[in-house]
């Protein structure tokens, strides 16, 4: 296993770089759709005046950039830690595979049940959504590791398949109520958000491999 300092350096640099790329993507493709959704939310009367949010412009961009980069570092730390514990180092050759695995685990599989939604869309209970998201991430990640470590044995492959399907058989919590945002805007937001997360992971994996 690589020294802890080297793992943390990789997580810090790769996570910050991938987070910065994601922020640029969000600035041009996601944020405009958030602002559009917020206008519908305000007009519908669903907006909560008591909620604090940063002022439009520089302040909002600063908080968005900072949170995106910090989140990127957090995900990078998880990625390099899992690679080290699994005994499958991230390299220049397999970095994109690790990035793809991260996307499937943290974005693709959860989005099948809980797609990203803009402001103005009813959501289910926060605790229930968090619990289902964690279950989906753990099950999907465990399944991918099982396949990576023992794909030649059919019982392992079968167990991995059961793990992948389990959260979706249980079902994600669903919200009730009417959205204040047009369906087209909701779909656009979901698509560009998932695409942005895909860009993030496919930058994070190869950069981490290059640093390793």
PEQUITA-V44546 format. One record per run of one state. SS is the DSSP state (h for helix, s for strand, l for the rest). FROM is the first residue (numbers start at 1). TO is the last residue. If there is no record, write none. Layout:
# PEQUITA-V44546
ss: <SS;SS>
from: <FROM;FROM>
to: <TO;TO>
This chain:
# PEQUITA-V44546
ss: <l;h;l;h;l;h;l;h;l;h;l;h;l>
from: <1;4;45;58;87;95;114;126;151;154;171;183;212>
to: <3;44;57;86;94;113;125;150;153;170;182;211;212>
